[in-house]
Amino acid sequence: MEIKIGNSPESWGIMQAEDPNQISWDAYLDELQKAGYGWSELGPYGYLPTTIPVLKNELSKRNINITAAGILVPLQKKVIPDNVLGDINKYCILLNEIGSTFLNLVASFYDSPNSKFTDPPNKSNQALWNNIFHNLNTIGEYTLTKFNIHSQFHPCAGTFIESENEILNVLTNTNPQFISLCLDTAHHAYCGGNPISFLKSHHSRIKYIHIKNIDLEIFHEVKKNNLSWFEAVRRNIISEPNSGIIDYRKLLKELKKISFDGFAIVEHDIYNPTQTLPFKIAKKTRDYLKQINFE
């Protein structure tokens, strides 16, 4: 059993390759190392250097490795747009060159970035689900056979794949050889699921977990006022692992039971943070995980 602990640019509020309000890529890597992490997700394409020798050097001198990249894909469409397929290729070429393993596929958001929740599309339309199954299997086979990159779907609140039943539907109808699950504990709990029992039942398809928690008080406020996931993040619904509705000691106990061998990546969704806050959260989170022997 080996749990590889990492973090992600998203925990620093990095949502775009370039934004004057974001911390610089080199400062991010410095803070990541200082907080005690040896693994990182890639973040938006172009945030970290894309020139391979430069990226390898910057990672190497900080003893950091890249685990995965994430990309939004309109999986429910009959045909994936050429520009999205091109982005998948770009990510996979880069990931392959630096020895990374995973590509996280996130279904496009239906929920609005505005404050109020947007009703989901017609999820009873079987044709759309068939498109999702086909696209995941096709992308997964392509990234594995061409780049040796394992594709996994990443359920998120406000996307077509969010609830436990929807996740199970995808697991049932995709090829385990080509598609696995990135279990995002907080999104799973936010959408009414139990990430610990789900891990217990479906761990054979899970090699990658996102670590974060849900603030119960803000959760009730969001649901009461019918707010969007984006507004929930703006209100700081994401909390550190030691406080929230998910018991990380119980999660660790389950990981040990199944001899989990994979990645546990902190992805603390945060909106427009102050310059110093993300490092404080990252360090506090790493210290807590060490305290409970989550590694």
N, C-alpha and C positions, 0 to 999 in steps of 0.2 A: 504494500500500500504506500502510495506517495501522493500527497495533495500538494500541488504546485500553486503557491499563492501569488497572485499578481494584482494589478490595478489597471486603470484605463484612462485615457484622456477625457472621457465623459465625466469622470469624477472631478475633473478640473473645469467642467462646463464647456469643454471643447466640442463644438458642434459643426464648425466649418474649418476649411484649410487655412483661411486667413480672416482674421477679425481683430481690429485694433484693441478690442476690450479683452481679448484672450491672452493668457500667459504664453510666452514664446516657447517654441518646441524644446529648445535647449534648457530653459528654466524648468520646464515640465520634467524632463529626464533627470535633471539634477535633484529636483524635489522628490521624484519617485524613488531614486536611489537613497536619498537621505532618510526617507520614511521607512526604508527597509524592504523594498520590493525588488525582485529580480526578474519579474515578468511584466509585460505590458501588452495591451492591445494596440493596434496600429492607429486607430482614430481615423478621421476623415482623410481620404487620399490627398497627399500633398501637405498635410500638417507636419508630419515628420519628413525628413529629407527622402526624396525618391531616387536620388543617385545612389546606387547600391554601395559602392566603396565608402561613400560618406556616411551613409546610414549604418553600415556595419562597424565602422570605426567609432562613431558616436555611441553606439550600443555597447560595443566591446569595452571601451574605456570606463564604462559605468557598470559593467557586468550585468547588463540587461538583455533579455531575449524577448522577441515578439511572439505572442501566442496565436493571434487571429486578427482578422479584419471583419468589419460588419458592413452590410450593404442593404439598402432598401430595395425590394424587388416587387413589382406588381404581379405577384404570383397568381392572382385570380384571373388574369387576362389570358386569352387564347394564345396570343403570341407575345413573347417578351420583347420590348423595344430594343432596337439595335444598340442604342446608346447605353442601355443597362447591361446588355451582353458585353459591350466593350469595356465597361467599368469592371465587370466580373473578371475579364481577362487581365486588365491592368492590376487589379488586386492580387490575382493568383500568380502572375509573373513575379511581382515584388515579394510576395510571401514565400514562393518557392526559392527565390534567390537568397533569402535570409534564413532559410531553414524552418519556417513556420509550418503549422499543421492544419489550421482550421479556417474556414470561411463561414461566418454567421449570416444567414439569410433572414431578413426581417420583412414580413409582408407589409405592403404600403399601408399607411394610416388612413382610416376613414374618419377618425375623430378630428375635429377642428382644432387648430392652435388657439382659437378664441377661448373665452372662459367657460361657456356653456357646452355641455356634452352634446355630441352629434349622434343621432340614431344610426346604428350600423346598417350596412347594406342588407339585402335579402339573403340571409345566410342559409335559407332552405333551398336555394338554387343549386341543385346537384351538379349542374354543368360547371359552375364556378369552382366547386370543390374538386371536380375531375381535373380542371385546369391546374389547380394547386398541386395535386398529386403528381400529375404529369410533369409540370415544370420543376418541382423539387427533384424528382427522380432523374430527369434529364440533366439538370444543372449538376446534381451530385455525381452522376456518372462521368460527366465531362470534366469537372474539376479534379476528380480522383485519377482518372486515366491519363489526362493530359499533364497535370501539374503535381500529382500526388498530394492534393489538398482535399481534406475531408470537409464536405459541406454539412452544416447542421442548421435546422430552422430554430429561430429565436422568437418565441411567442412574446408579444407585447400588448399591453392594454391599449385599446383604441385601434387595433389592427384586425384583419380578418381571422387571425389565429390567436385567440386569447384565453378562452376558458379551458378547463380540464377536458371536457368532452370534445372540444375542437382539437386539442392537442392529441388526444387519444385517436381521434379520427385520422389525423395525419400520420401518426405512428403506425396505425393499422394498414394504411394504404400507401406507404412508401417502403422502399427497399432498404433494409438495415445495412446492406453493404455500401449504400451510397449516401444515406441520410441518417443523421443522429439528431439528438435534441440538446440544445443549449438551455438548461433549466435555469431560468431567471426566477430566483426565489421570491422576490418582491412582486414582480408582475403576476406571478402565479397566485400569490396570496391576495393581491389587490383584486383579482378577477374571481375570487371566491374559492380558490383551490387550496389544497394542503400540500405544500412542496415536500414535506418530510415523508408523508405516506405515499406520495406520488413517486418519489425517489426510490422508496422501498419496493414498490411494485414494478417499476420500469427502468431500473438501473442499468439493464443490459444495453439500453439505447442512449445512456447519458455518460459522457466523458468530460463534460464542461459545465460548470455552474457559475452563475453570477451571484455575487454576495452583496446583499443590501437588505434593509428592513423597511417596514411600513409603520409610520406613526399612527397609532390607533385613533387619537383625538382628531387629527387632520383627516384621516380616512372617513370618519363619521361625518365630518363637516362637508367633505367633498360629495359624499353620497346623498346627504340630506339636501344639498343645494344643486344637485344634478350638474356637477362641474366636470370639465374635460380632464383627461390625463395630464395634458399640458399645464392646465391651471393647477392641478394637484402638485405637480413638480414645482411650479412657481411658488406655491404655498409651503414648500419644503416637506412634502409627504414622505420623502425618503429619509430614513433615520439610520444611524449606525447599527451594526449587527447586535450590539449588546442592549439595545432598547427598541422595542417594537413588538409586532404580533408574532414574529417567527422566533422560536427558541433555538438559538444556534448551538447550544450544548446538545440538545436532542438531535439536531441535524448532524453534528459531528459523530454522535453515537451511532447513527444510521450509516454514515459513511464508513465507519470502522467495521460495522457488521458486514458490509458488502465488499470490504477491502477496496474501496474506491481508489483508482489510480488515474488521476486526471487533473484538470485545472479548476481552481476556484478563484475567480477573478472579481475583485471589487469593482462594481459599476454604480457609483453613488450619483444618480441623476441629480443635477443641480443646475439652477438657472441663474446666470449672471452673478456669480459669487464675487465677493471681495477677493483681492489678490492673495490674501494670507489664509483664508478659510479652507480651501481644498487640502492644503498640506496638513493642517491641523487635524482634519477629519481622517485623512489617509494614515497619518502616524498613529492617531488614537485607535483606529480600526486595526492596524497591524499589531499594535501592542496588545489589544484585546484578544486577537486570534492566537497570539503566542501564549497569552495567559491561560487560555482554555485548551492549549495544545492542539489547535486547529492547524495541523501541518503534517 
